[in-house]
Amino acid sequence: MSPNKGILIFNSFVVDRGPDENFIGCWLTRTKKFFQYAVQVDPNTHHLNKVDTWNDITDATQVSAKEPGVGETFGYLAFEVLKKLK
C-alpha cells in the first residue's frame, strides 16, 4: 500500500482484547482493483505485525453512477476520487 500505487478508501479501528490494534479497510489500486484487508498493528511501534486478510473484491464491488435507490455507489465514488488524484 503506497500512495503512488492507489488510494485508501476507508480504514476502521476494530476493538479487540489482544495486544495489537486491529484495522479493517479497503484499498483501491491505480489499475482500479478493490482490495479488502484486515491487519494487526503494534500499538507502540505502529509496525504491521500481521495481515489477516487481503482479498480482491473488485468483482463484488458495484460501480454505478445511477443505482436505483442509491444513486452513485461506493465503487463509483472511489473511482471519481482516484480520477481526480491522477
N, CA, C and O of each residue as an XYZ file, in Angstrom:
344
protein
N       0.843     -1.165      0.000
C       0.000      0.000      0.000
C       0.892      1.234      0.000
O       1.458      1.625      1.021
N       0.994      1.816     -1.155
C       1.800      3.006     -1.330
C       0.951      4.073     -2.013
O       0.212      3.754     -2.944
N       1.033      5.327     -1.580
C       0.206      6.377     -2.180
C       0.357      6.515     -3.694
O      -0.577      6.957     -4.364
N       1.506      6.147     -4.242
C       1.668      6.242     -5.695
C       1.105      5.025     -6.423
O       1.149      4.971     -7.652
N       0.572      4.041     -5.681
C       0.004      2.842     -6.309
C      -1.495      2.704     -6.092
O      -2.108      1.760     -6.590
N      -2.097      3.642     -5.346
C      -3.529      3.564     -5.104
C      -3.953      4.517     -4.009
O      -3.187      5.375     -3.570
N      -5.205      4.346     -3.573
C      -5.741      5.209     -2.517
C      -6.460      4.379     -1.455
O      -7.043      3.333     -1.738
N      -6.397      4.878     -0.239
C      -7.103      4.262      0.876
C      -8.546      4.750      0.839
O      -8.805      5.945      0.984
N      -9.480      3.832      0.645
C     -10.889      4.186      0.551
C     -11.490      4.334      1.952
O     -12.201      5.301      2.225
N     -11.208      3.388      2.826
C     -11.591      3.543      4.232
C     -10.703      2.671      5.095
O     -10.145      1.673      4.640
N     -10.588      3.068      6.343
C      -9.804      2.337      7.329
C     -10.525      2.492      8.655
O     -10.876      3.607      9.041
N     -10.747      1.406      9.348
C     -11.512      1.465     10.586
C     -10.836      0.644     11.681
O     -10.384     -0.477     11.444
N     -10.777      1.211     12.864
C     -10.235      0.524     14.035
C     -11.256     -0.484     14.540
O     -12.444     -0.178     14.632
N     -10.793     -1.687     14.867
C     -11.661     -2.735     15.390
C     -11.237     -3.023     16.827
O     -10.084     -3.375     17.076
N     -12.159     -2.875     17.768
C     -11.849     -3.105     19.172
C     -11.630     -4.599     19.398
O     -12.443     -5.426     18.987
N     -10.524     -4.930     20.054
C     -10.178     -6.315     20.351
C      -9.411     -6.315     21.669
O      -8.836     -5.297     22.052
N      -9.400     -7.439     22.357
C      -8.719     -7.522     23.654
C      -7.255     -7.927     23.522
O      -6.542     -7.985     24.524
N      -6.799     -8.204     22.317
C      -5.418     -8.633     22.122
C      -4.425     -7.501     22.299
O      -4.814     -6.349     22.488
N      -3.138     -7.829     22.237
C      -2.106     -6.806     22.432
C      -1.966     -5.853     21.236
O      -1.435     -4.753     21.386
N      -2.430     -6.260     20.067
C      -2.291     -5.445     18.866
C      -3.546     -4.631     18.591
O      -4.633     -4.948     19.074
N      -3.370     -3.564     17.796
C      -4.510     -2.811     17.293
C      -4.926     -3.450     15.972
O      -4.077     -3.792     15.149
N      -6.222     -3.610     15.774
C      -6.739     -4.260     14.568
C      -7.470     -3.245     13.707
O      -8.228     -2.412     14.204
N      -7.227     -3.331     12.402
C      -7.852     -2.431     11.451
C      -8.421     -3.225     10.280
O      -7.857     -4.241      9.872
N      -9.540     -2.751      9.748
C     -10.087     -3.293      8.509
C     -10.247     -2.117      7.555
O     -10.385     -0.971      7.983
N     -10.228     -2.412      6.269
C     -10.393     -1.321      5.327
C     -10.448     -1.778      3.893
O     -10.547     -2.968      3.594
N     -10.381     -0.793      3.011
C     -10.449     -1.047      1.580
C      -9.436     -0.171      0.864
O      -9.326      1.023      1.145
N      -8.702     -0.765     -0.057
C      -7.671     -0.108     -0.858
C      -8.066     -0.226     -2.323
O      -8.482     -1.291     -2.779
N      -7.933      0.879     -3.059
C      -8.204      0.895     -4.495
C      -6.902      1.181     -5.218
O      -6.269      2.210     -4.985
N      -6.497      0.262     -6.105
C      -5.250      0.444     -6.840
C      -5.450      1.404     -8.011
O      -6.582      1.683     -8.406
N      -4.364      1.898     -8.552
C      -4.417      2.779     -9.723
C      -4.986      2.045    -10.939
O      -5.467      2.679    -11.879
N      -4.930      0.709    -10.921
C      -5.485     -0.097    -12.016
C      -6.947     -0.477    -11.752
O      -7.494     -1.362    -12.411
N      -7.575      0.202    -10.780
C      -8.994      0.057    -10.458
C      -9.384     -1.307     -9.901
O     -10.433     -1.850    -10.246
N      -8.547     -1.848     -9.053
C      -8.872     -3.083     -8.346
C      -9.085     -2.745     -6.870
O      -8.295     -2.022     -6.262
N     -10.175     -3.287     -6.307
C     -10.506     -3.076     -4.905
C      -9.982     -4.241     -4.070
O     -10.139     -5.401     -4.450
N      -9.353     -3.929     -2.926
C      -8.881     -4.945     -2.001
C      -9.399     -4.636     -0.603
O      -9.282     -3.515     -0.109
N      -9.970     -5.652      0.015
C     -10.439     -5.557      1.393
C      -9.355     -6.181      2.264
O      -8.801     -7.224      1.918
N      -9.051     -5.544      3.393
C      -7.992     -6.077      4.247
C      -8.374     -6.041      5.726
O      -9.265     -5.306      6.152
N      -7.666     -6.861      6.478
C      -7.718     -6.848      7.943
C      -6.278     -7.046      8.400
O      -5.614     -7.997      7.986
N      -5.794     -6.139      9.260
C      -4.399     -6.191      9.695
C      -4.292     -5.978     11.200
O      -5.198     -5.446     11.842
N      -3.144     -6.414     11.747
C      -2.835     -6.207     13.150
C      -1.565     -5.347     13.219
O      -0.562     -5.635     12.567
N      -1.641     -4.282     14.031
C      -0.543     -3.323     14.140
C      -0.118     -3.192     15.599
O      -0.955     -3.138     16.501
N       1.200     -3.142     15.818
C       1.721     -2.932     17.169
C       1.363     -1.518     17.625
O       1.701     -0.554     16.938
N       0.683     -1.369     18.771
C       0.241     -0.042     19.201
C       1.378      0.897     19.606
O       1.191      2.113     19.621
N       2.539      0.357     19.930
C       3.667      1.183     20.355
C       4.559      1.612     19.195
O       4.950      2.776     19.106
N       4.879      0.672     18.308
C       5.795      0.978     17.205
C       5.066      1.317     15.905
O       5.660      1.873     14.982
N       3.772      0.980     15.837
C       2.938      1.163     14.643
C       3.433      0.318     13.455
O       3.116      0.615     12.303
N       4.199     -0.717     13.740
C       4.637     -1.652     12.701
C       3.545     -2.675     12.431
O       2.815     -3.085     13.333
N       3.452     -3.070     11.192
C       2.492     -4.092     10.787
C       2.972     -5.444     11.314
O       4.061     -5.898     10.966
N       2.164     -6.078     12.148
C       2.532     -7.383     12.694
C       1.984     -8.540     11.871
O       2.637     -9.573     11.725
N       0.769     -8.359     11.330
C       0.149     -9.484     10.623
C      -0.926     -8.973      9.675
O      -1.671     -8.046      9.993
N      -0.990     -9.595      8.510
C      -2.085     -9.360      7.573
C      -3.012    -10.559      7.697
O      -2.662    -11.667      7.291
N      -4.189    -10.335      8.255
C      -5.147    -11.426      8.431
C      -5.853    -11.759      7.121
O      -6.029    -12.930      6.782
N      -6.257    -10.722      6.385
C      -6.885    -10.942      5.075
C      -6.449     -9.853      4.111
O      -6.183     -8.715      4.498
N      -6.383    -10.234      2.853
C      -6.112     -9.315      1.741
C      -6.842     -9.929      0.554
O      -6.291    -10.775     -0.150
N      -8.084     -9.500      0.334
C      -8.936    -10.118     -0.680
C      -9.281     -9.155     -1.802
O      -9.631     -8.000     -1.560
N      -9.180     -9.638     -3.020
C      -9.601     -8.867     -4.188
C     -11.133     -8.905     -4.227
O     -11.732     -9.964     -4.415
N     -11.752     -7.740     -4.046
C     -13.218     -7.668     -4.040
C     -13.738     -6.870     -5.246
O     -14.869     -6.385     -5.241
N     -12.904     -6.748     -6.262
C     -13.255     -5.956     -7.438
C     -14.557     -6.430     -8.067
O     -15.444     -5.620     -8.334
N     -14.683     -7.725     -8.305
C     -15.882     -8.260     -8.958
C     -17.143     -8.091     -8.109
O     -18.249     -8.050     -8.648
N     -16.989     -7.994     -6.804
C     -18.145     -7.860     -5.907
C     -18.491     -6.395     -5.611
O     -19.473     -6.119     -4.922
N     -17.699     -5.466     -6.124
C     -17.915     -4.043     -5.841
C     -18.707     -3.394     -6.964
O     -18.278     -3.396     -8.118
N     -19.861     -2.839     -6.623
C     -20.695     -2.171     -7.619
C     -20.093     -0.816     -7.975
O     -19.725     -0.032     -7.100
N     -20.002     -0.560     -9.274
C     -19.527      0.730     -9.771
C     -20.595      1.252    -10.724
O     -20.646      0.878    -11.896
N     -21.452      2.130    -10.190
C     -22.555      2.646    -10.976
C     -22.836      4.092    -10.590
O     -22.866      4.443     -9.410
N     -23.044      4.934    -11.619
C     -23.364      6.344    -11.371
C     -24.831      6.518    -11.005
O     -25.204      7.529    -10.409
N     -25.669      5.541    -11.355
C     -27.112      5.666    -11.116
C     -27.722      4.342    -10.671
O     -28.448      3.698    -11.429
N     -27.429      3.949     -9.460
C     -28.002      2.728     -8.901
C     -29.362      3.074     -8.299
O     -29.447      3.972     -7.462
N     -30.435      2.377     -8.709
C     -31.766      2.689     -8.176
C     -31.804      2.669     -6.645
O     -31.349      1.715     -6.013
N     -32.349      3.727     -6.070
C     -32.465      3.830     -4.628
C     -31.197      4.242     -3.911
O     -31.213      4.500     -2.708
N     -30.087      4.305     -4.652
C     -28.799      4.633     -4.041
C     -28.160      5.843     -4.709
O     -27.606      6.716     -4.041
N     -28.242      5.884     -6.009
C     -27.531      6.921     -6.769
C     -26.130      6.442     -7.078
O     -25.941      5.339     -7.590
N     -25.153      7.263     -6.770
C     -23.756      6.889     -7.018
C     -23.303      5.880     -5.959
O     -23.444      6.122     -4.761
N     -22.761      4.751     -6.413
C     -22.329      3.698     -5.489
C     -20.956      4.019     -4.894
O     -20.237      4.898     -5.369
N     -20.625      3.286     -3.854
C     -19.319      3.381     -3.191
C     -18.192      3.227     -4.219
O     -17.240      4.006     -4.221
N     -18.303      2.226     -5.088
C     -17.271      1.979     -6.098
C     -17.139      3.120     -7.084
O     -16.029      3.497     -7.462
N     -18.258      3.667     -7.498
C     -18.240      4.790     -8.443
C     -17.564      6.005     -7.807
O     -16.724      6.649     -8.435
N     -17.929      6.316     -6.567
C     -17.332      7.456     -5.872
C     -15.828      7.264     -5.679
O     -15.059      8.218     -5.797
N     -15.414      6.041     -5.384
C     -13.977      5.751     -5.243
C     -13.250      5.980     -6.563
O     -12.157      6.547     -6.569
N     -13.834      5.552     -7.678
C     -13.234      5.790     -8.992
C     -13.114      7.282     -9.278
O     -12.119      7.726     -9.852
N     -14.118      8.058     -8.882
C     -14.095      9.510     -9.093
C     -12.941     10.164     -8.316
O     -12.255     11.044     -8.837
N     -12.740      9.732     -7.088
C     -11.624     10.257     -6.278
C     -10.303      9.873     -6.931
O      -9.413     10.713     -7.068
N     -10.166      8.618     -7.334
C      -8.946      8.155     -7.989
C      -8.651      8.982     -9.245
O      -7.504      9.354     -9.493
N      -9.681      9.263    -10.024
C      -9.528     10.035    -11.242
C      -8.996     11.448    -10.950
O      -8.149     11.961    -11.682
N      -9.497     12.063     -9.884
C      -9.095     13.418     -9.530
C      -7.645     13.458     -9.026
O      -6.986     14.492     -9.137
N      -7.150     12.362     -8.482
C      -5.793     12.316     -7.934
C      -4.728     11.963     -8.964
O      -3.535     12.059     -8.675
N      -5.138     11.558    -10.153
C      -4.149     11.188    -11.192
C      -3.481     12.401    -11.758
O      -2.627     12.282    -12.636
